[in-house]
Amino acid sequence: MYPLSPLLIYGMLYIFISDPIKLWAYYTQGDYWYKEYILTDVQECGSDYEDSCTRLYFKDPTTNKTHDFRWYDDKSTIMNNKNDYVYIVGEASLFGYTVRELER
């Protein structure tokens, strides 16, 4: 029995620690979300190696908080939506939210 004890302890720790984390990740990852924001400003990212990068600034109409993120898409179409309501559509992941598209 003694030579199997470390394996049993490892197996119990694996079941009680990693399985709940795997289940939580499985059931929370990939949830789609969307929210309406006001696009307040569009700026260049300012780096030489990211020509297509645009920094977008949004205001939440309910809380008046300002959020920003980098966007790698056509800047001219985004400039036309400035000061308009924009839906941000994304996916929840383990490290936060991933923005997939912007809709008018």
DRENDO-1510 file (C-alpha; in Angstrom, 1 decimal, always signed):
<recs>
REC; n; res; u; v; w
REC; 1; MET; +0.0; +0.0; +0.0 .
REC; 2; TYR; +2.8; +2.4; +0.8 .
REC; 3; PRO; +4.2; +2.6; -2.8 .
REC; 4; LEU; +0.8; +3.5; -4.1 .
REC; 5; SER; +0.1; +6.3; -1.5 .
REC; 6; PRO; +1.8; +9.1; -3.5 .
REC; 7; LEU; -0.2; +8.2; -6.6 .
REC; 8; LEU; -3.5; +8.1; -4.6 .
REC; 9; ILE; -2.7; +11.5; -3.0 .
REC; 10; TYR; -1.8; +13.0; -6.5 .
REC; 11; GLY; -5.0; +11.5; -8.0 .
REC; 12; MET; -7.2; +13.0; -5.2 .
REC; 13; LEU; -5.6; +16.4; -5.5 .
REC; 14; TYR; -6.0; +16.3; -9.3 .
REC; 15; ILE; -9.7; +15.4; -9.0 .
REC; 16; PHE; -10.5; +18.0; -6.2 .
REC; 17; ILE; -8.5; +20.9; -7.6 .
REC; 18; SER; -8.2; +20.7; -11.4 .
REC; 19; ASP; -11.6; +19.2; -12.3 .
REC; 20; PRO; -13.7; +22.1; -10.8 .
REC; 21; ILE; -11.4; +24.6; -12.7 .
REC; 22; LYS; -11.9; +22.7; -15.9 .
REC; 23; LEU; -15.7; +22.6; -15.4 .
REC; 24; TRP; -15.9; +26.3; -14.6 .
REC; 25; ALA; -13.8; +27.1; -17.7 .
REC; 26; TYR; -15.9; +24.8; -19.9 .
REC; 27; TYR; -19.2; +26.4; -18.8 .
REC; 28; THR; -18.1; +30.1; -18.8 .
REC; 29; GLN; -15.9; +30.2; -21.8 .
REC; 30; GLY; -17.4; +31.1; -25.1 .
REC; 31; ASP; -20.4; +33.1; -23.8 .
REC; 32; TYR; -21.3; +35.8; -26.3 .
REC; 33; TRP; -22.1; +39.3; -25.0 .
REC; 34; TYR; -23.0; +42.6; -26.5 .
REC; 35; LYS; -23.4; +46.1; -25.1 .
REC; 36; GLU; -24.2; +49.5; -26.4 .
REC; 37; TYR; -21.6; +52.3; -26.1 .
REC; 38; ILE; -21.0; +55.7; -27.6 .
REC; 39; LEU; -17.9; +56.0; -29.7 .
REC; 40; THR; -16.3; +59.2; -28.6 .
REC; 41; ASP; -12.8; +59.3; -30.2 .
REC; 42; VAL; -10.7; +57.4; -32.7 .
REC; 43; GLN; -6.9; +57.8; -32.6 .
REC; 44; GLU; -3.8; +56.2; -34.1 .
REC; 45; CYS; -2.0; +53.7; -31.9 .
REC; 46; GLY; +1.3; +55.5; -32.5 .
REC; 47; SER; +3.6; +52.6; -33.2 .
REC; 48; ASP; +5.6; +52.0; -36.3 .
REC; 49; TYR; +4.9; +48.3; -36.5 .
REC; 50; GLU; +1.1; +48.5; -36.2 .
REC; 51; ASP; +0.0; +50.5; -39.2 .
REC; 52; SER; -3.6; +49.2; -39.1 .
REC; 53; CYS; -4.0; +49.7; -35.4 .
REC; 54; THR; -6.6; +52.2; -34.2 .
REC; 55; ARG; -7.4; +53.1; -30.6 .
REC; 56; LEU; -11.1; +53.5; -29.9 .
REC; 57; TYR; -12.6; +55.3; -27.0 .
REC; 58; PHE; -16.1; +54.5; -25.8 .
REC; 59; LYS; -18.4; +56.0; -23.2 .
REC; 60; ASP; -20.9; +53.8; -21.4 .
REC; 61; PRO; -24.2; +55.7; -21.5 .
REC; 62; THR; -25.5; +54.2; -18.2 .
REC; 63; THR; -22.4; +54.8; -16.0 .
REC; 64; ASN; -20.5; +57.5; -18.0 .
REC; 65; LYS; -17.3; +55.5; -17.7 .
REC; 66; THR; -14.8; +55.7; -20.5 .
REC; 67; HIS; -13.3; +52.5; -22.0 .
REC; 68; ASP; -10.7; +52.1; -24.7 .
REC; 69; PHE; -9.1; +49.3; -26.7 .
REC; 70; ARG; -7.1; +48.7; -29.9 .
REC; 71; TRP; -8.9; +47.8; -33.1 .
REC; 72; TYR; -7.3; +46.4; -36.2 .
REC; 73; ASP; -9.8; +47.1; -38.9 .
REC; 74; ASP; -10.6; +49.8; -41.5 .
REC; 75; LYS; -10.3; +53.2; -39.8 .
REC; 76; SER; -12.4; +55.1; -42.4 .
REC; 77; THR; -15.6; +53.1; -41.6 .
REC; 78; ILE; -15.1; +53.6; -37.9 .
REC; 79; MET; -14.6; +57.4; -38.3 .
REC; 80; ASN; -18.1; +57.6; -39.8 .
REC; 81; ASN; -19.5; +56.2; -36.6 .
REC; 82; LYS; -17.9; +58.8; -34.3 .
REC; 83; ASN; -20.3; +60.1; -31.6 .
REC; 84; ASP; -22.9; +57.5; -32.5 .
REC; 85; TYR; -24.2; +54.5; -30.6 .
REC; 86; VAL; -22.2; +51.4; -31.4 .
REC; 87; TYR; -22.8; +47.8; -30.3 .
REC; 88; ILE; -19.7; +46.0; -29.2 .
REC; 89; VAL; -20.1; +42.2; -29.7 .
REC; 90; GLY; -17.7; +39.9; -28.2 .
REC; 91; GLU; -16.9; +36.6; -26.4 .
REC; 92; ALA; -16.2; +36.0; -22.7 .
REC; 93; SER; -12.9; +34.2; -22.1 .
REC; 94; LEU; -10.8; +33.2; -19.1 .
REC; 95; PHE; -8.8; +36.4; -19.4 .
REC; 96; GLY; -11.6; +38.9; -19.9 .
REC; 97; TYR; -13.6; +39.8; -22.9 .
REC; 98; THR; -12.6; +39.5; -26.6 .
REC; 99; VAL; -14.2; +42.0; -28.9 .
REC; 100; ARG; -15.2; +40.3; -32.2 .
REC; 101; GLU; -17.1; +43.0; -34.1 .
REC; 102; LEU; -18.6; +46.5; -33.9 .
REC; 103; GLU; -22.1; +47.1; -35.1 .
REC; 104; ARG; -24.1; +50.3; -35.7 .
</recs>
